[in-house]
Amino acid sequence: MTSNNTSPGAAGLGIWGNLGVWIAFGSAFGVVIGGFFDNVGLGVALGAGLGVVVGSVFIARRNARGESRGES
């Protein structure tokens, strides 16, 4: 079932406002880079950390511009 009830800050962010998506992309990137350096575990850990940082910055910048509240 789906629900149209979103929290006040979440409206309009779409998939890129989900921190889990950024962590998943970072982990996938870490697997690729880790494969090159023969240390996939370290690559995944660093990639997930990178995903958290980049995702947090991206979401914070969108919130600061007012895009999450439907403002322009």
All heavy atoms as TSV, in Angstrom:
chain	resi	resn	atom	element	x	y	z
A	1	MET	N	N	0.840	-1.174	0.000
A	1	MET	CA	C	0.000	0.000	0.000
A	1	MET	C	C	0.890	1.243	0.000
A	1	MET	O	O	1.989	1.241	0.523
A	1	MET	CB	C	-0.889	0.021	1.238
A	1	MET	CG	C	-1.809	-1.168	1.340
A	1	MET	SD	S	-2.844	-1.037	2.778
A	1	MET	CE	C	-4.264	-0.319	2.033
A	2	THR	N	N	0.375	2.280	-0.566
A	2	THR	CA	C	1.123	3.528	-0.590
A	2	THR	C	C	0.398	4.577	0.239
A	2	THR	O	O	-0.789	4.482	0.493
A	2	THR	CB	C	1.284	4.047	-2.026
A	2	THR	OG1	O	-0.007	4.258	-2.584
A	2	THR	CG2	C	2.051	3.052	-2.876
A	3	SER	N	N	1.145	5.569	0.616
A	3	SER	CA	C	0.581	6.650	1.399
A	3	SER	C	C	1.082	7.973	0.842
A	3	SER	O	O	2.246	8.104	0.480
A	3	SER	CB	C	1.010	6.523	2.864
A	3	SER	OG	O	0.588	7.650	3.585
A	4	ASN	N	N	0.217	8.939	0.766
A	4	ASN	CA	C	0.606	10.266	0.309
A	4	ASN	C	C	1.023	11.165	1.462
A	4	ASN	O	O	1.291	12.334	1.251
A	4	ASN	CB	C	-0.547	10.923	-0.468
A	4	ASN	CG	C	-0.765	10.242	-1.794
A	4	ASN	OD1	O	0.155	9.666	-2.371
A	4	ASN	ND2	N	-1.990	10.290	-2.279
A	5	ASN	N	N	1.063	10.615	2.664
A	5	ASN	CA	C	1.451	11.399	3.828
A	5	ASN	C	C	2.969	11.453	3.916
A	5	ASN	O	O	3.630	10.443	4.131
A	5	ASN	CB	C	0.894	10.780	5.111
A	5	ASN	CG	C	-0.619	10.762	5.101
A	5	ASN	OD1	O	-1.248	11.615	4.486
A	5	ASN	ND2	N	-1.211	9.770	5.759
A	6	THR	N	N	3.549	12.624	3.725
A	6	THR	CA	C	4.988	12.792	3.848
A	6	THR	C	C	5.277	13.791	4.957
A	6	THR	O	O	4.451	14.640	5.270
A	6	THR	CB	C	5.607	13.313	2.538
A	6	THR	OG1	O	5.001	14.552	2.201
A	6	THR	CG2	C	5.415	12.328	1.400
A	7	SER	N	N	6.458	13.668	5.523
A	7	SER	CA	C	6.834	14.627	6.544
A	7	SER	C	C	7.048	15.993	5.896
A	7	SER	O	O	7.330	16.077	4.707
A	7	SER	CB	C	8.100	14.162	7.259
A	7	SER	OG	O	9.155	14.065	6.339
A	8	PRO	N	N	6.912	17.077	6.644
A	8	PRO	CA	C	6.988	18.418	6.049
A	8	PRO	C	C	8.262	18.697	5.264
A	8	PRO	O	O	8.231	19.363	4.245
A	8	PRO	CB	C	6.898	19.352	7.264
A	8	PRO	CG	C	6.254	18.548	8.321
A	8	PRO	CD	C	6.633	17.118	8.059
A	9	GLY	N	N	9.414	18.176	5.686
A	9	GLY	CA	C	10.656	18.444	4.988
A	9	GLY	C	C	10.939	17.512	3.833
A	9	GLY	O	O	11.899	17.691	3.106
A	10	ALA	N	N	10.126	16.469	3.659
A	10	ALA	CA	C	10.432	15.456	2.661
A	10	ALA	C	C	9.752	15.703	1.324
A	10	ALA	O	O	10.141	15.112	0.329
A	10	ALA	CB	C	10.024	14.084	3.187
A	11	ALA	N	N	8.759	16.532	1.271
A	11	ALA	CA	C	8.013	16.734	0.033
A	11	ALA	C	C	8.901	17.355	-1.032
A	11	ALA	O	O	9.605	18.319	-0.794
A	11	ALA	CB	C	6.807	17.620	0.291
A	12	GLY	N	N	8.883	16.792	-2.201
A	12	GLY	CA	C	9.612	17.356	-3.321
A	12	GLY	C	C	11.058	16.913	-3.454
A	12	GLY	O	O	11.715	17.266	-4.412
A	13	LEU	N	N	11.586	16.140	-2.515
A	13	LEU	CA	C	12.979	15.717	-2.613
A	13	LEU	C	C	13.147	14.566	-3.595
A	13	LEU	O	O	14.199	14.430	-4.203
A	13	LEU	CB	C	13.519	15.297	-1.249
A	13	LEU	CG	C	13.902	16.423	-0.313
A	13	LEU	CD1	C	14.394	15.849	1.007
A	13	LEU	CD2	C	14.966	17.300	-0.902
A	14	GLY	N	N	12.146	13.724	-3.744
A	14	GLY	CA	C	12.261	12.606	-4.660
A	14	GLY	C	C	13.269	11.579	-4.178
A	14	GLY	O	O	13.666	11.556	-3.021
A	15	ILE	N	N	13.706	10.741	-5.098
A	15	ILE	CA	C	14.616	9.650	-4.740
A	15	ILE	C	C	15.964	10.168	-4.263
A	15	ILE	O	O	16.619	9.558	-3.429
A	15	ILE	CB	C	14.787	8.681	-5.923
A	15	ILE	CG1	C	15.489	7.409	-5.465
A	15	ILE	CG2	C	15.514	9.360	-7.071
A	15	ILE	CD1	C	15.478	6.312	-6.494
A	16	TRP	N	N	16.417	11.319	-4.768
A	16	TRP	CA	C	17.736	11.825	-4.392
A	16	TRP	C	C	17.759	12.395	-2.986
A	16	TRP	O	O	18.816	12.686	-2.453
A	16	TRP	CB	C	18.207	12.863	-5.403
A	16	TRP	CG	C	18.317	12.225	-6.739
A	16	TRP	CD1	C	17.517	12.464	-7.813
A	16	TRP	CD2	C	19.224	11.203	-7.130
A	16	TRP	NE1	N	17.889	11.651	-8.850
A	16	TRP	CE2	C	18.926	10.867	-8.463
A	16	TRP	CE3	C	20.255	10.535	-6.489
A	16	TRP	CZ2	C	19.640	9.891	-9.157
A	16	TRP	CZ3	C	20.958	9.561	-7.193
A	16	TRP	CH2	C	20.650	9.254	-8.498
A	17	GLY	N	N	16.606	12.558	-2.357
A	17	GLY	CA	C	16.551	13.015	-0.983
A	17	GLY	C	C	16.645	11.881	0.014
A	17	GLY	O	O	16.623	12.101	1.212
A	18	ASN	N	N	16.758	10.656	-0.474
A	18	ASN	CA	C	16.845	9.495	0.387
A	18	ASN	C	C	18.314	9.156	0.636
A	18	ASN	O	O	19.043	8.788	-0.283
A	18	ASN	CB	C	16.129	8.323	-0.280
A	18	ASN	CG	C	16.038	7.109	0.603
A	18	ASN	OD1	O	16.669	7.040	1.649
A	18	ASN	ND2	N	15.264	6.132	0.183
A	19	LEU	N	N	18.750	9.269	1.868
A	19	LEU	CA	C	20.153	9.037	2.203
A	19	LEU	C	C	20.569	7.601	1.899
A	19	LEU	O	O	21.720	7.346	1.526
A	19	LEU	CB	C	20.404	9.377	3.676
A	19	LEU	CG	C	21.855	9.462	4.120
A	19	LEU	CD1	C	22.618	10.471	3.284
A	19	LEU	CD2	C	21.918	9.835	5.579
A	20	GLY	N	N	19.641	6.669	1.998
A	20	GLY	CA	C	19.948	5.268	1.691
A	20	GLY	C	C	20.384	5.069	0.253
A	20	GLY	O	O	21.225	4.217	-0.043
A	21	VAL	N	N	19.825	5.860	-0.663
A	21	VAL	CA	C	20.223	5.773	-2.070
A	21	VAL	C	C	21.675	6.199	-2.217
A	21	VAL	O	O	22.454	5.569	-2.932
A	21	VAL	CB	C	19.292	6.642	-2.947
A	21	VAL	CG1	C	19.808	6.733	-4.367
A	21	VAL	CG2	C	17.882	6.087	-2.920
A	22	TRP	N	N	22.056	7.267	-1.537
A	22	TRP	CA	C	23.439	7.740	-1.607
A	22	TRP	C	C	24.401	6.716	-1.019
A	22	TRP	O	O	25.492	6.498	-1.549
A	22	TRP	CB	C	23.570	9.078	-0.883
A	22	TRP	CG	C	22.927	10.183	-1.641
A	22	TRP	CD1	C	21.698	10.721	-1.401
A	22	TRP	CD2	C	23.453	10.870	-2.775
A	22	TRP	NE1	N	21.440	11.702	-2.319
A	22	TRP	CE2	C	22.498	11.823	-3.171
A	22	TRP	CE3	C	24.640	10.772	-3.486
A	22	TRP	CZ2	C	22.703	12.665	-4.248
A	22	TRP	CZ3	C	24.838	11.615	-4.558
A	22	TRP	CH2	C	23.882	12.551	-4.929
A	23	ILE	N	N	24.001	6.084	0.075
A	23	ILE	CA	C	24.855	5.056	0.691
A	23	ILE	C	C	25.008	3.866	-0.252
A	23	ILE	O	O	26.106	3.320	-0.405
A	23	ILE	CB	C	24.288	4.626	2.057
A	23	ILE	CG1	C	24.335	5.799	3.031
A	23	ILE	CG2	C	25.044	3.428	2.611
A	23	ILE	CD1	C	23.584	5.559	4.327
A	24	ALA	N	N	23.920	3.468	-0.915
A	24	ALA	CA	C	23.982	2.345	-1.850
A	24	ALA	C	C	24.894	2.664	-3.031
A	24	ALA	O	O	25.707	1.824	-3.447
A	24	ALA	CB	C	22.577	2.001	-2.341
A	25	PHE	N	N	24.778	3.869	-3.598
A	25	PHE	CA	C	25.655	4.254	-4.700
A	25	PHE	C	C	27.116	4.310	-4.241
A	25	PHE	O	O	28.019	3.879	-4.961
A	25	PHE	CB	C	25.251	5.608	-5.284
A	25	PHE	CG	C	24.117	5.527	-6.254
A	25	PHE	CD1	C	23.032	6.376	-6.121
A	25	PHE	CD2	C	24.121	4.625	-7.302
A	25	PHE	CE1	C	21.974	6.321	-7.021
A	25	PHE	CE2	C	23.071	4.551	-8.206
A	25	PHE	CZ	C	22.000	5.400	-8.059
A	26	GLY	N	N	27.340	4.835	-3.045
A	26	GLY	CA	C	28.701	4.884	-2.515
A	26	GLY	C	C	29.279	3.497	-2.306
A	26	GLY	O	O	30.443	3.237	-2.619
A	27	SER	N	N	28.463	2.576	-1.816
A	27	SER	CA	C	28.926	1.206	-1.610
A	27	SER	C	C	29.234	0.522	-2.931
A	27	SER	O	O	30.236	-0.194	-3.056
A	27	SER	CB	C	27.874	0.404	-0.841
A	27	SER	OG	O	27.691	0.948	0.431
A	28	ALA	N	N	28.376	0.732	-3.927
A	28	ALA	CA	C	28.628	0.153	-5.249
A	28	ALA	C	C	29.925	0.716	-5.837
A	28	ALA	O	O	30.723	-0.018	-6.426
A	28	ALA	CB	C	27.450	0.434	-6.179
A	29	PHE	N	N	30.128	2.009	-5.688
A	29	PHE	CA	C	31.367	2.636	-6.144
A	29	PHE	C	C	32.559	2.035	-5.398
A	29	PHE	O	O	33.605	1.768	-5.990
A	29	PHE	CB	C	31.290	4.151	-5.920
A	29	PHE	CG	C	32.529	4.887	-6.292
A	29	PHE	CD1	C	32.866	5.080	-7.621
A	29	PHE	CD2	C	33.367	5.402	-5.311
A	29	PHE	CE1	C	34.025	5.769	-7.967
A	29	PHE	CE2	C	34.517	6.087	-5.647
A	29	PHE	CZ	C	34.846	6.270	-6.979
A	30	GLY	N	N	32.387	1.798	-4.104
A	30	GLY	CA	C	33.453	1.212	-3.298
A	30	GLY	C	C	33.800	-0.204	-3.721
A	30	GLY	O	O	34.961	-0.604	-3.683
A	31	VAL	N	N	32.807	-0.978	-4.153
A	31	VAL	CA	C	33.072	-2.334	-4.641
A	31	VAL	C	C	33.949	-2.275	-5.880
A	31	VAL	O	O	34.919	-3.025	-6.021
A	31	VAL	CB	C	31.755	-3.081	-4.938
A	31	VAL	CG1	C	32.010	-4.348	-5.732
A	31	VAL	CG2	C	31.025	-3.412	-3.648
A	32	VAL	N	N	33.627	-1.368	-6.791
A	32	VAL	CA	C	34.410	-1.242	-8.027
A	32	VAL	C	C	35.840	-0.808	-7.711
A	32	VAL	O	O	36.815	-1.410	-8.173
A	32	VAL	CB	C	33.733	-0.244	-8.996
A	32	VAL	CG1	C	34.613	0.047	-10.187
A	32	VAL	CG2	C	32.380	-0.789	-9.444
A	33	ILE	N	N	35.977	0.250	-6.920
A	33	ILE	CA	C	37.305	0.743	-6.575
A	33	ILE	C	C	38.061	-0.274	-5.726
A	33	ILE	O	O	39.258	-0.499	-5.924
A	33	ILE	CB	C	37.213	2.105	-5.847
A	33	ILE	CG1	C	36.571	3.149	-6.768
A	33	ILE	CG2	C	38.577	2.566	-5.371
A	33	ILE	CD1	C	37.300	3.365	-8.079
A	34	GLY	N	N	37.387	-0.910	-4.809
A	34	GLY	CA	C	38.023	-1.931	-3.978
A	34	GLY	C	C	38.525	-3.110	-4.798
A	34	GLY	O	O	39.544	-3.720	-4.482
A	35	GLY	N	N	37.801	-3.444	-5.866
A	35	GLY	CA	C	38.248	-4.510	-6.755
A	35	GLY	C	C	39.557	-4.169	-7.436
A	35	GLY	O	O	40.404	-5.038	-7.651
A	36	PHE	N	N	39.748	-2.913	-7.767
A	36	PHE	CA	C	41.001	-2.494	-8.393
A	36	PHE	C	C	42.177	-2.607	-7.432
A	36	PHE	O	O	43.306	-2.859	-7.843
A	36	PHE	CB	C	40.905	-1.044	-8.904
A	36	PHE	CG	C	40.058	-0.895	-10.132
A	36	PHE	CD1	C	39.054	0.050	-10.174
A	36	PHE	CD2	C	40.255	-1.691	-11.250
A	36	PHE	CE1	C	38.266	0.215	-11.300
A	36	PHE	CE2	C	39.472	-1.553	-12.388
A	36	PHE	CZ	C	38.475	-0.597	-12.412
A	37	PHE	N	N	41.931	-2.382	-6.151
A	37	PHE	CA	C	43.001	-2.393	-5.159
A	37	PHE	C	C	43.024	-3.679	-4.332
A	37	PHE	O	O	43.713	-3.739	-3.309
A	37	PHE	CB	C	42.880	-1.183	-4.237
A	37	PHE	CG	C	43.116	0.126	-4.939
A	37	PHE	CD1	C	42.074	0.991	-5.183
A	37	PHE	CD2	C	44.386	0.464	-5.380
A	37	PHE	CE1	C	42.282	2.193	-5.850
A	37	PHE	CE2	C	44.615	1.660	-6.043
A	37	PHE	CZ	C	43.563	2.530	-6.281
A	38	ASP	N	N	42.264	-4.684	-4.753
A	38	ASP	CA	C	42.215	-5.994	-4.078
A	38	ASP	C	C	41.820	-5.894	-2.608
A	38	ASP	O	O	42.315	-6.641	-1.763
A	38	ASP	CB	C	43.567	-6.711	-4.198
A	38	ASP	CG	C	43.874	-7.115	-5.628
A	38	ASP	OD1	O	42.917	-7.374	-6.379
A	38	ASP	OD2	O	45.061	-7.156	-5.990
A	39	ASN	N	N	40.947	-4.951	-2.281
A	39	ASN	CA	C	40.451	-4.833	-0.918
A	39	ASN	C	C	39.015	-4.317	-0.980
A	39	ASN	O	O	38.746	-3.139	-0.751
A	39	ASN	CB	C	41.335	-3.896	-0.088
A	39	ASN	CG	C	41.078	-4.042	1.389
A	39	ASN	OD1	O	40.041	-4.560	1.786
A	39	ASN	ND2	N	42.003	-3.571	2.201
A	40	VAL	N	N	38.091	-5.222	-1.299
A	40	VAL	CA	C	36.701	-4.839	-1.509
A	40	VAL	C	C	36.063	-4.364	-0.207
A	40	VAL	O	O	35.276	-3.411	-0.208
A	40	VAL	CB	C	35.899	-6.010	-2.124
A	40	VAL	CG1	C	34.430	-5.670	-2.248
A	40	VAL	CG2	C	36.474	-6.383	-3.485
A	41	GLY	N	N	36.393	-4.972	0.910
A	41	GLY	CA	C	35.815	-4.572	2.194
A	41	GLY	C	C	36.120	-3.121	2.538
A	41	GLY	O	O	35.243	-2.366	2.953
A	42	LEU	N	N	37.361	-2.735	2.342
A	42	LEU	CA	C	37.743	-1.349	2.604
A	42	LEU	C	C	37.052	-0.409	1.624
A	42	LEU	O	O	36.589	0.674	1.995
A	42	LEU	CB	C	39.262	-1.184	2.511
A	42	LEU	CG	C	39.793	0.231	2.740
A	42	LEU	CD1	C	39.464	0.685	4.153
A	42	LEU	CD2	C	41.288	0.270	2.481
A	43	GLY	N	N	36.957	-0.827	0.375
A	43	GLY	CA	C	36.278	-0.015	-0.637
A	43	GLY	C	C	34.819	0.215	-0.299
A	43	GLY	O	O	34.308	1.328	-0.431
A	44	VAL	N	N	34.135	-0.825	0.153
A	44	VAL	CA	C	32.726	-0.684	0.527
A	44	VAL	C	C	32.580	0.248	1.721
A	44	VAL	O	O	31.697	1.105	1.750
A	44	VAL	CB	C	32.098	-2.068	0.826
A	44	VAL	CG1	C	30.725	-1.926	1.444
A	44	VAL	CG2	C	32.020	-2.892	-0.447
A	45	ALA	N	N	33.445	0.092	2.706
A	45	ALA	CA	C	33.369	0.946	3.897
A	45	ALA	C	C	33.606	2.408	3.540
A	45	ALA	O	O	32.856	3.297	3.966
A	45	ALA	CB	C	34.381	0.480	4.938
A	46	LEU	N	N	34.645	2.654	2.754
A	46	LEU	CA	C	34.936	4.035	2.368
A	46	LEU	C	C	33.859	4.579	1.427
A	46	LEU	O	O	33.496	5.751	1.514
A	46	LEU	CB	C	36.317	4.124	1.720
A	46	LEU	CG	C	37.495	3.846	2.637
A	46	LEU	CD1	C	38.801	3.872	1.845
A	46	LEU	CD2	C	37.540	4.828	3.781
A	47	GLY	N	N	33.356	3.736	0.536
A	47	GLY	CA	C	32.299	4.163	-0.382
A	47	GLY	C	C	31.015	4.515	0.352
A	47	GLY	O	O	30.343	5.501	0.033
A	48	ALA	N	N	30.653	3.715	1.347
A	48	ALA	CA	C	29.450	4.014	2.130
A	48	ALA	C	C	29.628	5.319	2.900
A	48	ALA	O	O	28.711	6.142	2.974
A	48	ALA	CB	C	29.147	2.867	3.086
A	49	GLY	N	N	30.812	5.526	3.455
A	49	GLY	CA	C	31.098	6.786	4.148
A	49	GLY	C	C	31.010	7.971	3.200
A	49	GLY	O	O	30.459	9.020	3.536
A	50	LEU	N	N	31.558	7.796	2.014
A	50	LEU	CA	C	31.479	8.843	1.001
A	50	LEU	C	C	30.029	9.113	0.610
A	50	LEU	O	O	29.628	10.265	0.440
A	50	LEU	CB	C	32.289	8.441	-0.232
A	50	LEU	CG	C	32.316	9.428	-1.377
A	50	LEU	CD1	C	33.062	10.692	-0.955
A	50	LEU	CD2	C	32.982	8.803	-2.588
A	51	GLY	N	N	29.238	8.052	0.507
A	51	GLY	CA	C	27.818	8.213	0.193
A	51	GLY	C	C	27.077	9.007	1.258
A	51	GLY	O	O	26.228	9.840	0.949
A	52	VAL	N	N	27.399	8.772	2.521
A	52	VAL	CA	C	26.772	9.518	3.612
A	52	VAL	C	C	27.122	10.997	3.521
A	52	VAL	O	O	26.254	11.870	3.625
A	52	VAL	CB	C	27.195	8.943	4.991
A	52	VAL	CG1	C	26.773	9.867	6.113
A	52	VAL	CG2	C	26.607	7.569	5.192
A	53	VAL	N	N	28.401	11.277	3.297
A	53	VAL	CA	C	28.844	12.676	3.241
A	53	VAL	C	C	28.225	13.398	2.045
A	53	VAL	O	O	27.646	14.480	2.188
A	53	VAL	CB	C	30.387	12.754	3.190
A	53	VAL	CG1	C	30.855	14.158	2.908
A	53	VAL	CG2	C	30.975	12.244	4.495
A	54	VAL	N	N	28.341	12.810	0.867
A	54	VAL	CA	C	27.817	13.463	-0.338
A	54	VAL	C	C	26.302	13.603	-0.258
A	54	VAL	O	O	25.739	14.650	-0.589
A	54	VAL	CB	C	28.235	12.680	-1.605
A	54	VAL	CG1	C	27.540	13.209	-2.833
A	54	VAL	CG2	C	29.733	12.747	-1.780
A	55	GLY	N	N	25.631	12.558	0.191
A	55	GLY	CA	C	24.171	12.622	0.316
A	55	GLY	C	C	23.722	13.678	1.305
A	55	GLY	O	O	22.775	14.426	1.050
A	56	SER	N	N	24.405	13.755	2.442
A	56	SER	CA	C	24.038	14.755	3.450
A	56	SER	C	C	24.227	16.174	2.928
A	56	SER	O	O	23.387	17.045	3.143
A	56	SER	CB	C	24.872	14.560	4.714
A	56	SER	OG	O	24.618	13.299	5.275
A	57	VAL	N	N	25.335	16.400	2.223
A	57	VAL	CA	C	25.586	17.728	1.663
A	57	VAL	C	C	24.540	18.067	0.604
A	57	VAL	O	O	23.996	19.171	0.584
A	57	VAL	CB	C	27.020	17.815	1.079
A	57	VAL	CG1	C	27.211	19.070	0.253
A	57	VAL	CG2	C	28.032	17.745	2.197
A	58	PHE	N	N	24.244	17.118	-0.278
A	58	PHE	CA	C	23.265	17.338	-1.337
A	58	PHE	C	C	21.892	17.667	-0.756
A	58	PHE	O	O	21.237	18.622	-1.172
A	58	PHE	CB	C	23.184	16.100	-2.227
A	58	PHE	CG	C	22.248	16.229	-3.380
A	58	PHE	CD1	C	22.644	16.875	-4.534
A	58	PHE	CD2	C	20.965	15.705	-3.318
A	58	PHE	CE1	C	21.790	16.994	-5.611
A	58	PHE	CE2	C	20.100	15.818	-4.378
A	58	PHE	CZ	C	20.513	16.467	-5.537
A	59	ILE	N	N	21.456	16.879	0.229
A	59	ILE	CA	C	20.146	17.091	0.845
A	59	ILE	C	C	20.122	18.419	1.598
A	59	ILE	O	O	19.148	19.175	1.509
A	59	ILE	CB	C	19.799	15.907	1.769
A	59	ILE	CG1	C	19.586	14.645	0.927
A	59	ILE	CG2	C	18.557	16.214	2.597
A	59	ILE	CD1	C	19.542	13.372	1.745
A	60	ALA	N	N	21.191	18.732	2.316
A	60	ALA	CA	C	21.240	19.992	3.069
A	60	ALA	C	C	21.189	21.196	2.131
A	60	ALA	O	O	20.528	22.198	2.432
A	60	ALA	CB	C	22.500	20.045	3.926
A	61	ARG	N	N	21.886	21.126	0.999
A	61	ARG	CA	C	21.870	22.244	0.049
A	61	ARG	C	C	20.483	22.434	-0.545
A	61	ARG	O	O	20.034	23.563	-0.732
A	61	ARG	CB	C	22.894	22.008	-1.053
A	61	ARG	CG	C	24.312	22.161	-0.537
A	61	ARG	CD	C	25.320	22.059	-1.626
A	61	ARG	NE	N	25.160	23.199	-2.527
A	61	ARG	CZ	C	25.844	23.368	-3.623
A	61	ARG	NH1	N	26.725	22.468	-3.984
A	61	ARG	NH2	N	25.669	24.429	-4.378
A	62	ARG	N	N	19.797	21.322	-0.841
A	62	ARG	CA	C	18.440	21.444	-1.377
A	62	ARG	C	C	17.503	22.028	-0.331
A	62	ARG	O	O	16.649	22.852	-0.648
A	62	ARG	CB	C	17.923	20.095	-1.855
A	62	ARG	CG	C	18.587	19.670	-3.151
A	62	ARG	CD	C	17.941	18.481	-3.726
A	62	ARG	NE	N	16.577	18.818	-4.117
A	62	ARG	CZ	C	15.843	18.074	-4.916
A	62	ARG	NH1	N	16.341	16.958	-5.402
A	62	ARG	NH2	N	14.622	18.414	-5.229
A	63	ASN	N	N	17.665	21.606	0.915
A	63	ASN	CA	C	16.819	22.148	1.986
A	63	ASN	C	C	17.093	23.628	2.195
A	63	ASN	O	O	16.182	24.407	2.462
A	63	ASN	CB	C	17.035	21.387	3.286
A	63	ASN	CG	C	16.385	20.026	3.267
A	63	ASN	OD1	O	15.482	19.771	2.484
A	63	ASN	ND2	N	16.860	19.138	4.115
A	64	ALA	N	N	18.353	24.023	2.103
A	64	ALA	CA	C	18.716	25.427	2.306
A	64	ALA	C	C	18.129	26.325	1.216
A	64	ALA	O	O	17.782	27.471	1.472
A	64	ALA	CB	C	20.228	25.578	2.349
A	65	ARG	N	N	18.009	25.795	0.015
A	65	ARG	CA	C	17.428	26.571	-1.084
A	65	ARG	C	C	15.906	26.570	-1.029
A	65	ARG	O	O	15.266	27.265	-1.804
A	65	ARG	CB	C	17.867	25.986	-2.426
A	65	ARG	CG	C	19.309	26.272	-2.743
A	65	ARG	CD	C	19.609	25.936	-4.171
A	65	ARG	NE	N	19.213	24.573	-4.496
A	65	ARG	CZ	C	19.976	23.687	-5.105
A	65	ARG	NH1	N	21.196	24.004	-5.472
A	65	ARG	NH2	N	19.541	22.476	-5.362
A	66	GLY	N	N	15.322	25.772	-0.160
A	66	GLY	CA	C	13.871	25.739	-0.022
A	66	GLY	C	C	13.182	24.794	-0.977
A	66	GLY	O	O	11.960	24.791	-1.063
A	67	GLU	N	N	13.922	23.959	-1.695
A	67	GLU	CA	C	13.303	23.056	-2.643
A	67	GLU	C	C	12.491	21.959	-1.970
A	67	GLU	O	O	11.565	21.435	-2.562
A	67	GLU	CB	C	14.366	22.432	-3.551
A	67	GLU	CG	C	14.975	23.423	-4.507
A	67	GLU	CD	C	15.977	22.768	-5.424
A	67	GLU	OE1	O	15.911	21.546	-5.612
A	67	GLU	OE2	O	16.816	23.499	-5.960
A	68	SER	N	N	12.812	21.620	-0.745
A	68	SER	CA	C	12.083	20.553	-0.075
A	68	SER	C	C	10.715	21.015	0.392
A	68	SER	O	O	9.857	20.213	0.693
A	68	SER	CB	C	12.874	20.032	1.116
A	68	SER	OG	O	12.970	21.035	2.110
A	69	ARG	N	N	10.499	22.318	0.462
A	69	ARG	CA	C	9.217	22.841	0.920
A	69	ARG	C	C	8.367	23.357	-0.224
A	69	ARG	O	O	7.357	23.998	-0.008
A	69	ARG	CB	C	9.468	23.927	1.954
A	69	ARG	CG	C	10.099	23.395	3.220
A	69	ARG	CD	C	10.352	24.484	4.212
A	69	ARG	NE	N	11.303	25.483	3.754
A	69	ARG	CZ	C	12.622	25.364	3.836
A	69	ARG	NH1	N	13.148	24.258	4.316
A	69	ARG	NH2	N	13.414	26.324	3.412
A	70	GLY	N	N	8.814	23.137	-1.451
A	70	GLY	CA	C	8.067	23.578	-2.599
A	70	GLY	C	C	8.235	25.051	-2.914
A	70	GLY	O	O	7.501	25.624	-3.703
A	71	GLU	N	N	9.232	25.699	-2.283
A	71	GLU	CA	C	9.481	27.107	-2.527
A	71	GLU	C	C	10.500	27.268	-3.642
A	71	GLU	O	O	11.253	26.359	-3.945
A	71	GLU	CB	C	10.016	27.764	-1.256
A	71	GLU	CG	C	9.064	27.661	-0.091
A	71	GLU	CD	C	9.725	28.083	1.213
A	71	GLU	OE1	O	10.890	28.502	1.183
A	71	GLU	OE2	O	9.081	27.963	2.248
A	72	SER	N	N	10.566	28.438	-4.247
A	72	SER	CA	C	11.554	28.670	-5.303
A	72	SER	C	C	12.507	29.765	-4.932
A	72	SER	O	O	12.267	30.663	-4.240
A	72	SER	CB	C	10.870	29.056	-6.596
A	72	SER	OG	O	10.110	27.961	-7.041
